[in-house]
């Protein structure tokens, strides 16, 4: 060990730990939206009597399923689906890809950091990542409510 190394400043480890926690919150929230997206597609197609399409249409990439949801929303008599935040979900999916596949590169001297993707760096402060996670949780709630509406519609049909 070189005695001169004792004077090298290193950024506070808490900065990375805070980012890791924010990233975990974001990924968990995104995973719930991902799951609920498939459930809503499946429910809408089942509601239309197209269970034969539900299994395949509710699979695939998030981008493919968002396209499916957009088609369903444009041709649905149910006003709930027409309120789907599809454009925002596409943007959040881009954030997800950046965050999940980006390298956390921290400056050891001042603690600043970037997420590096294919030689491009983007700033994703932990506070922004947490904000995205909160937004995803709200969308997940909306998707859950939309899914529940189908369940109640099925009960109404059975009672009729």
N, C-alpha and C positions, 0 to 999 in steps of 0.2 A: 504494500500500500504506500502510495506516494503522499508525503505530508502536505504537499501543495494541493492535493485533491480536497482537503478539508474545507477550503474556501469556496468550492464550486456550489452555487445556489441551485436548489432543486425545488420545483413547484410543489405546493402542498398536495399531498396524495388525496386529500378530500375533494379536490376538483374532479379528479377522475372518478372517484367513488360516487359523487353526486351525479355525474353524467351516466354512470352505469345504472344507477337507480332510476333515473329519468327514462333511459332507454328501455329498461325492463318494464316500466309502466306503459310506455308507448307500445311495445311489442305485445304485451298482454291485451291491451285495449284493441289493437289492430286484429289480433287473432280472434277476439270475440266478434268483431265486425265481420271478419272473413267467414266465420261459422254462421252467423245470423244471416248474412247475405244469401248463402246457400239455402238456409231454411225458408226464407221468404220466397225465393224463386220456386222451391219445391211446393210450398203452400199455395202460391198463386196458380201454378200449373195444375195442381190437384183440384183446386177450386174450379178451374175451367174444365175439369174432367179429362185432363191430359197427363195422367199419372205415367203414361208411357214415355213422355218427354222429360218428366221431372228428374229422373235418375241421372240422365246425361246432361241436362241443362244446368243442374245445380253443381256440376263439377267443372274442372278446368281452372285456368288462372283467374285471378281476381279481375284482370282486364276483360277476359271473356265473359265472366259472370256479370260484370257491370254492363257490358253490351247487351246481355240477355235481359237484365233488369230494365234497362232503358227501353228495349223493345216492348216488354211486358207493360211498363208504365205508360207507354204511348198508346197502348191499345186496351187499356183496362177500364172497366166501368167503375172501378173502385177508386175514389179520389185519394185514398191513402198512398197508393203507389206513385201517383203522379207527383207527390211531394218528395220523392226520393232525392237526396242530395248527391246525385250521380257525379256531377262535375267536381264537387268537393271530394268525393271518394276517390276519384281518379287522381287528384292532386295529392291526397293523403297516401295513396298507393305509391306514388313517386317518392314521397318522403320515406315511406317504409323501405323501399328498395335502397334508397340512399343510406338510411340509417343501418339497415341490416347488413349491407355489403360494403359499407365504407370503413376505412381504417381510421381509428381515433389517433390523431397525431398531435401530441401536446408539446408545447415549448417548455422545456424544463426550467427556463429562467424566469418567465413571467406568468406561467400557468395557462396562457391562452391556448386554444386548441381549434382544430379544424377536422372535418370528416373528409378524408381524401378518397376520391373515386377516379380511377383511370386518369391519374395525373391532374385532376381538377380538385380543388379544395372548396368546401362550403362550410360556412359557419352554422352550427346547430347548437346554440347555447342550451344548456340543460333546462332553463326556464321555458324556452320555446318548445322543446321536446315534451315537457310536462303539459304545456298548453295544448299541444296536438293530442296528447293522450286524453285530456279532459274532453276535447271535441269528439274524439273517437268514442269515448264512453257515452256521450250524448247520442251519437248516431246509433250505437249499439242498443241503447234504450228505445230509440225510435223503431229500429228493426224488430226488437223484441215485442213492442206494442203492436206493430204491424202483423207479426206472426200470430199474436194472441187474437187479433180481430178475426183471423181466418178460423181459429178454433171456435170462437163464439158463433160465427156464421154457420159452421157445421152443426153446432148444437141447435140453432134455430131451425135449420133444414130438417133435422131429425124430429123436432117437436111438431113440425107442420103436418 
